[in-house]
Amino acid sequence: MGVWRCALWSLLLVAVLLQQVRDVTCVRYDRQQHLQQYGPQLNALIRLLDDLEHKRDTLAVDYSDEDAGRQWMEQANEVSREWRHTSAVLEYDFITNITDHNQQRMLENSKKFSEWSKSSLTEGRKFRYHHFRSRDLRRQFRLYTQSLLEENSRRAAEVDEIQSMMEKKYNTATVCMTDAARQLQGNHGNTKCVPLEPDLQDLMAQSRDPEVLKEAWLGWREAAAGGQKQRYARFVSLLNQEAVENGYPDFGEAWRQEQFLDNTDVIKMTSDLWEELRPLYMQIHAYVRRKLRERYGTEVVGSDGAIPAHLLGNMWAQEWRNIYPLVTPYPQESQSTQDFDDLLKEKYDVKGLFNLAEQFYASMGLFNMTDSFWERSMFVKPADREVQCHPSAMDLLKRDDFRIKMCTEVNKEYLQTVHHEMGHVEYFMAYQHQPTVYRDSANCAFHEAIGDTIALSVLSKTHLQSLGLYRPGGGDEERETINELMNIALNKVTFFPFGLTVDRWRWGVFSNVTTPDTYNRDWWKLRLDLQGVRSPVPRSEEDFDPVAKFHVASNTPYICYFVCHVVQFQFLKALCDASGHKGPLQLCDFGGSHAAGTLFKRFMAAGVSRPWQDILEEFTGSREISAQPILEYFRPLHDWLKADNELHQEPLGWSQATVNWRQD
């Protein structure tokens, strides 16, 4: 009897789902239409519902019965997939066409999804699954029921509303620039008020005028973060209430457990990795600081050891690759960024970049993109509507429906980003056969690392030469190697302290160590302590600079990116070994290696069906995330930097620096 009751309960969820679809799409409910739309499995469920509905009051659930649990989980996976599909469609509609109407549709669905999730989680937690014989079933229940259960529907709706408002403000913010700044925007300078992408990002990357950079830096923070502080504080309070009711001390702890399931101490793991990486970063920081001082003078750069954040070629100083022309170790031996971009534009348009990425994955025996991908993705910024340009990939939870959304341009940075985002899609495709609860990466860093690992091979000198995109300099191979490693380090290594800062700050906020009265000061204290950067103008608690970063505004975890930047080199080494590569790691190109592709596909196909340590060990031979491969990769550069900084008597660190704080 318990099995039937369990099955019936799950079937009733299907009815709720169909009612939800009717409400969200605002069309007359057509039973036959839904029977066609949701496929054979749900059609069967609906017919069974008709047969069994009259029995629902006479059946009872045995929550200790493993067969009942298995049937319940099978149906929960199916219904969850339909809910997630509807949510993903409405989210995609909103971020590719930001209107009040699309926002309202998304919020209405989110409210209904929360109500369903509450019912489903409540029921799922009644099962005494810890005693089930099947390890796989126990894991499915553990993953399914670990989500935060929001008991208060009004609170859940408020959380969704605040997050949506913060994202909308970020996505639609523009900065009104002076005429002097607009002159540097090239083809994008036809209007006075410009968005972050591509205009402000291009300006931060290309301008070498510190006053123009300061104007853009400050303008973005005023436009994207103004008036957000009180709203964010309320958001944090609501999330913490939810976490405490679910048995966590705060939302930060709940988040860490969700991101790195099966890991006991994410804070210690990331801190230990940073301690290994910090000596290399300190050498790069000292070298770059000297080069910037030579370019701009002490009056702009300062003399306390910290670097002004607006001079580093990026709106958040999160990575510094755009200032490579200013800090190239051997300029005569280097291919300029402009030269590379010009070559790229001669060979490819935007669609060509995506085709190139697909070809690389396919050459390893991995997946080609689907027809739906090419038809429904947003590859360039449309001229007729507001969109969210931040690059992302989405699994729509229907067979072969995967999409990318980004405002692509043809340059080296986007070449890497295209491979990164397509890496997410490869992961989606590899695990789409798994139950819904397993359709995710083994931990949040693995998803981010897939495409970046591919990009390391694609952007290697070996592969670029095969594409006709590499023009060597004067022929000194050792100097060319140092230049290439510096270019990559400005993208990879300089990211580490920022990647740690964002979530260390949020963990402090969620644990109430950082309060609204110290939001901004604590943000800049972390930026200084970890990165050695300071704001170009004095800041205060009237400002709220953290939310000027997309991942804070959208409440997206960021520590995943920190770990991703470490583990991708571990993945690289494993794939290079599988491909038979011999020689320096930075010269490895595993493109075309089916042996590497088979290893990669097996790793991705597991999804989150097993502990990430088991999956990592099968892939790399180690159960630990290790910094050793990245240190091996950059060892020639590290040795060169130590010698160069000693030669120029450039001190390491910024112990004399203080936060640039407004004195009232």
Secondary structure, DSSP 8 states (H G I E B T S, - for coil): -HHHHHHHHHHHHHHHHHHHHHHHHTS---HHHHHHHTHHHHHHHHHHHHHHGGGTTT----TT-HHHHHHHHHHHHHHHHHHHHHHHHHHHHHHTS--HHHHHHHHHHHHHHHHHHHHHHHHHTTS-GGG-S-HHHHHHHHHHH-S-----HHHHHHHHHHHHHHHHHHHH-EEE--HHHHGGGGGGTTSSEEEIIIIIHHHHHH---HHHHHHHHHHHHHHHHTT-HHHHHHHHHHHHHHHHHTT-SSHHHHHHHHHTTT-S-HHHHHHHHHHHHHHHHHHHHHHHHHHHHHHH-HHHH-SSS-EEGGGSSSTT-S--GGGHHHH-SSGGG---HHHHHHHHHHH--HHHHHHHHHHHHHHTT-----HHHHHH-B-S--SSS----S-EEEE-SSTT-EEEE----SSHHHHHHHHHHHHHHHHHHHTTTS-GGG-S-SSHHHHHHHHHHHHHHHTSHHHHHHHT-----SS-HHHHHHHHHHHHHHHHTTHHHHHHHHHHHHHHHHTTSS-GGGHHHHHHHHIIIII-EE-SS-B-TT--GGGGSHHHHTT---HHHHHHHHHHHHHHHHHHHHHT--S-GGG---TT-HHHHHHHHHHHHTTTSS-HHHHHHHHHS-SS--SHHHHHHTHHHHHHHHHHHHHTT-----TT----B---
